[in-house]
Amino acid sequence: MPMSARDVFHEVVKIALQKDGWQITHDPLLFNVDGVKMSIDLAAE
């Protein structure tokens, strides 16, 4: 699956989330819905 280019804020947001206590669980989160492949930049909890 082709990935979109990450924007300049991706790493900044990721680091800020981690500093705030979030755990990055997927970078990116890939999933399939009814045969359509999709992705989300980050998944965190």
N, C-alpha and C positions, 0 to 999 in steps of 0.2 A: 504494500500500500504506500503510495507516495505521501510523504509528510510535508506539511507546510513549514516554511521557514519560521524559526522562532524569532519573535521580535526582541528588541533590545532590552525589554523589561523582564524577560523570562527568568534569568538568573537572579536579578534583584528581588523579584517577588518571591522566588523560591527561598532565598537566604533570609528574607524578612519573615516568612512563615516559620522557618526553622528557629530563628531567634525568638519568636513568640511562643515556641513550645510545640508547634505542629510537627508531625512526622510525615515526611513525603513517602507515600506508599507506591506511587507509580509516576514515572516521568518519561514518556506519556502513558496515559491509561488508554489501552486499546480494547475495543469490544465490537461485537457484531449484533446488529438488530435486524431481524428478518432478512438476513443475507447481505445487509449493507454494512461494510466496515467503517467504523468511526473511531475517532480519538479525541481525547481531552488533554490539554497541555500538562496538567498536574492533577494528581489525586493526593489528598492529605487527610489525616485525622488527628 
